[in-house]
Amino acid sequence: MRLLQQKLIKYDAPQKTKEAGIYPYFRAISSEQDTEVIMSGRKVLMFGSNSYLGLTNHPKVKEAAIEATKKYGTGMAGSRFLNGTLDIHVELEHKLAKFVGKEEAIIFAAGMLVNVGVIPALTGKDDYILWDELNHASIVEGVRLSFSNKMKFRHNDMESLEKRLQSCNPDKIKLIIVDGVFSMEGDVTKLQEIVNLAHKYNANIYVDEAHSLGVFGKNGQGVCHHLGLTDEVDLIMGTFSKSFASIGGFIATDSITANWLRHNARSYIFSASPTPAAMGAVSAALDIMMSEPERFEHLWQLTHYALEGFRSRNFEIGHTSTPIIPLFIRDNEKTFMITRDLFEEGIFVNPVVSPAVAPKDTLIRFSLMATHTIPQIDFALDKITKIFKKYGVI
């Protein structure tokens, strides 16, 4: 056995959870993505999806993907920089820029590629990146790739952020990066306070709206729009794999910054362009978001109903106020066992365990779609309450 394999064979955590019968990952779905899915030959309620508006099965979205494939083919065989730009890429960028209120938008092949490409391209070795400790892993990776000074601040703690800003050279660039809605905890960033600090210390702001587009704002334009702070934020990032029912991502910003990124973001220049089908689906989803406000209204009705249901049953759900509801367990093994038992009861949820979070912060991530129903939520509340009581969590 070579040295690499000698090192990697020591990693046996998955094998141990499999032997214990509590391994929860890579379970194949053999049906369309909906509020009910078929897994392991049985129907289960899906409360682990990021499809907040439930558009993955919308007839117009599917038809748009099919029509784009018929016209342009299945792939691009090159990057946007060279031979991989279609007119539908450009048209969608214009629509997205208008949607979020920025001068320009740039589409990437994946949301992860936005953050790992844009963040290290923005600042230099003498500049500063200040980031919330609970930012998404894609932001963390983007920060790691940067040569800038990296300053992590405590989650949603403005005193911690200000202390970091005070220690920066006032003549250098200071980029504050936060999630609009934090993907595991479901709480909203304190954007107005961040804007105030940015003014005070001459800093720039980058907001990852992956989990807030399609949820906040009049037509799902996100937290920045919802709070009336779009013009105060320099860069708005979004993904297509959630409310937009497809795959890919984008960054929206001013024309000066966009020009720089198109020629310097390595994950944009050196990645193949997103497929025509993906772009057709996103464009159709965006049209639906603008024309069907009842989807947002229903999603928020479901969210308030579920939040009240969990609180009244004494679940610990942190500071969430969104369709992402963390059900804290604070024990790795119990989190796996509860996930397994809930699946047996017909409920699919996502376990969040270490090293993704500290062992004391493990949780079940329960998320809602606009296509869920009140009876489905009631069923889930009853089953989850039963299993949490079984393990002494509530």
N, C-alpha and C positions, 0 to 999 in steps of 0.2 A: 504493500500500500504506500502511495506517495505521500509527501508531507502535507499537501493540501487536504487530501482525504483523511489523513490522520488527525488533522485539526477539526474538520467538519463532522467527523463521525461522533465526536463528543456531544454534538447537539442532538439530544434525544427527547426534548420536551414533547414534540408531536407524537412520537411513538408511545410515550407514557400515557398521554391522554387517550390515545386510541385503545390501548390495552385496558384502560379504566372504563371505556365505553362512553366517554364524554367529549370526544373530539368533535368540534362544531363547524369545521371549515370545509370549503369546496364541495358543498352539497349541491348536486346538479338539479336544476329546475327543468322539467320536461313540458312546460306549458308557456303561454305568453305571460309577461310580467303584468300582474293585476293584483287586486286586493286578495284574491285567492290564487294560489299556484299549486302545481303538482310536484311534489318532491318525494323520492323514494316510493313512488306509486300511490301516494295518498294526497288528498287535498289538505292544505294548511292555510290559515290566514296569514297574509304577508304584512308584518309590522316592522320590517327591516329595510324597506326601500327608501331611496332618496328621490323617487319620482313624485315630488310633492303635489303636482297638479294632476297626476295620473294620466299623462298624455301619451305614454308609450304605446297604447293600443288605440289611440284616436284614429278614426278612418282617414282623416285629412293628412295626418302626419305620416301614416304608412303609405298612403297613395303618393305623397310628395317624394318620399324616399324612392319608391318604385319608378316614378317618372324621371327623376334625376338620373337614376341608374340607366334607364333606357336611352336617355339622351347623351350622357357623358361616359358611360361605362362604369366599371366597378372600382377602379383605382386611379391614382394620379401618376405613379412611376417617377416622381421627382418632387423637389421641394418648392414651396411658394417662391423662393428666391429665383429659381430658374424656370423649369417648364411646368410647374405644378399649380399655377394660378388660373382658375376658370372665372368666367364672368359671374357665376353664382357666388364665388368666394367674395368678390368685390362688392356685389350687391348686398350680400348679407352683412358685410362689415359696415356698410352705410346704414343699414337698418339697425344694427346693434348700437352704433354710435349715437344715433338719434334716440334710441330706446332708453339708454342710460344717461343721456345728456352730455356727451363729450364730442369733441371735434372729430376724432377718428377712433377706429377700432381695428385690431389686428387679430386674426383668427389663427390659432395653433391647433395641432393635431390632438392634443389632450390637455386637460386642465393642469395636470402635473407639469407638463412642458411649459406652460405659461410661467408658473412661479420659479421653476428651476432655470428658466432662460432669461426672464425679465429682471428678476431681483439682482443677480450678479452683474448684469449689464449696466445698471443704473449708477452705481457709486464706485469710487476709487479707493485706493489703499489708505488715504488720509481722511476719508469720509466715515459716516456712522450709519449703522442700521440698528434701529431700536424695535424690538419685537416682543409681542405678548407670549408668555411662556406656554400658553395653551393653543397657540396657532397651529394650523394644520401641518401635517408632516411635509407636504410639498413646499410650504413656506420655509420650514426648518431646513430642508435640503437646499433651497435657493439661497438662504442666508449662509449656509456652510460653504457654498461655492464662491461666495463673494470674498474679495481681498480686503474689504472694508473692516473697520472696527465694529464688532458685534456686541450689542448690549441687550440682554434679555431683561424684561421687567415683569413684575408679578401680575398675575391675571387680573385684568380690568382694574388695576390699582394705579390711580393717577398720581398719587404721591411717589410711588416707585418710578413711574415714567418720568416725572419731573426731575427727580434726583439724577436719573441717567442723562437727561437733557442738560442739566446744569454742569455736568462733568465734560460735556463735549466742547471742542473748539468752536467758538461762535462763528468763525469764518469758513467752516467746512460744511458740506452737505449733511443734513440729518434727515434720514428717511424712516418714518414710523410706519410699521406694517402690522395690520390687525385683520382678523376675520370679522366680517359683518355680523354673522351668527356663528358661534363656535360649534363645530361639527359634532362633538361628543356631548357637551354640556347643554347646548341649546340656548344659552344666554346671548344677549345682544351686546356688542361692544359699546363703550361709552363715547360715542363719536363726537358729540358736542364738546365734551371736556377735552378730548384729544385735539380737536380743532382749536380750542382756546389755547392749549399749550403750544400747538404748532405756530400760532400767531406770535406768542410770547417769545419763542426761541427760534423763530425763522426756520421751521422744519417743514418737510413735505410729508404727505400722507398717501399710503397705499392700502386700499381696502379690498380684501378677498370676499366677494359677494357670492361665492359658490352655493352656500346654503340659505341665502336670503333673496336671490333672484327667483321670481315666481312665488314668493311668500309675502314680502313686504313691498310697499309702494302701491300706488293706485292701480297699476296693471302689472305688478310684479317687478318693478324696476329696482327693487332692493332697498337696503337700509339707508344708503346715502340719499336717495330720492325721498324715502319715507320721512326722513328727518329734515329735509330741505337743505342738505349740506353738500349736494353734488358739486357745486362750484368750489367748495373748500377742499375737496379731495383731488389729488393730482392724478392718481391712477386707480381705476376700478377694474377688478379682475372678475371673470365669471367662467363657469363651466357649462357644458351642454349635456352632461350625463345625469343631470338631476331634473329640474323643471322643464328643460328643453328637450328631454326624451331622446337624446342622441349620444354622440361622443365628440369630444373636442373641448376647446376653451378659447377665451379671448381676453385681451387687455384693451381698455378704452382710456384715452388720455388726450392731451393737446397735440397739435400737429407737429410741434418741435420735438417732443418726446417720442412720438410715433415714428418720425423719420429716423431718429437715432436707433430705436429698437429694431426697425426693419432691417437695418444693416449691421447690427451688433448682437442681437439675442441669438445665441448659438443654437438653442433648441428649436428656433424658428427657421433659421437658415439651413440647418443640417438635418431636419426631419422631413419625411415625406408629407405632402399636403393631405389634409383631411378629405375623405372620400365624397363624391357627389351625393351619395345617398344620405350621409350624415348631414350635409349642408342643406339638402332639401327638407329633411325632417326638422332641423332647427328653424328654418325659415317659416315652415308651416306652424310649428309650435308657437313661434313668436306672434304670428297672425292671430292664433287662437287666444293667446294671452291678452291681446289688445281688444278682442271682440267678445270675450266671455267672462266678464267680471264676476259672474255668479260662482265660478270655480274658486276664486279667492274667498268670497264670502262663506262658502260652504266649508272650505279648509279651516277657516278661523272659527266657525261654529263648532266643528269637530275638535279643534285644538282646545278651546275653552272647556268643552264638555269633558274631554279626557283629562285635562289638568285638574279640574275640580274632582273628577272621579278618583284619581290617584291621591290627591291631597286628603280627601275625606276618608280614605282607607289607610291613612298614615304612612304612605310611601315617602321615602326621602328622595326628592326630585331636584334638589338644588335651586338654582335661580332661573331656571328655564321659563320662557314665556312664549315659546314657539312650538311648531309641530315636532320638534326633536325633544323627547322627554327621557332624561336619564333616570333609570331606576337603580339607585346605588345599593350595592350588596357588600362591598368592601372586604371581599374574600375571593381569591382566585378560584379555588376549587368549587366553592358554592356557586360561583357565577357559571362555571361550566355545567354543573349538575342541574341548575335551574334552567339553563338554556335547553339542555337535553329533555328535561321533564316537560317543559312548555311545548316543545316540538311534539312530544307524545300526546299532548293535550290538544294539538292542532294549531299551535301558535308559533310562527317563526319570528324570532327577534335576534338581534346581534349582540354577542357578548363582547365586552371591552375589558381586557385584562392586561396585566403587566407583560411585556415592558411598554405597551402603548400608554398605560397609566401606571401610577404607583399601585402596589398591591392593596393599599388602604383606600384606593379610589375606584376599584373595579365596579362595573355597572352593566346593566342591560340597557341597550339603546333602543327605545321604542319610538318609531316615527310614523307619522300619519300622511295619507294621501287624500286629495280632494274627492277621490272616488270611494273612500271608505264610507260606511254607514254607521248610524248610531247602534243598531243591533250588533254589528261586528265589534264595535268598541266595548259594548256591554259584555259580550262573550269573552273578549280578551281580558277585561277588568276582573271578571269572576275567576277565570283560569289563573291569571297571574297572581291574584290575591291568594288563591288556594295554595299555589306552589311556594310563594314567598313565606306564607305561614308555616308550611311544612318544614322549611329550613330555618325557621326562627328569625327571619330578616325583618318581618313586621309582626 
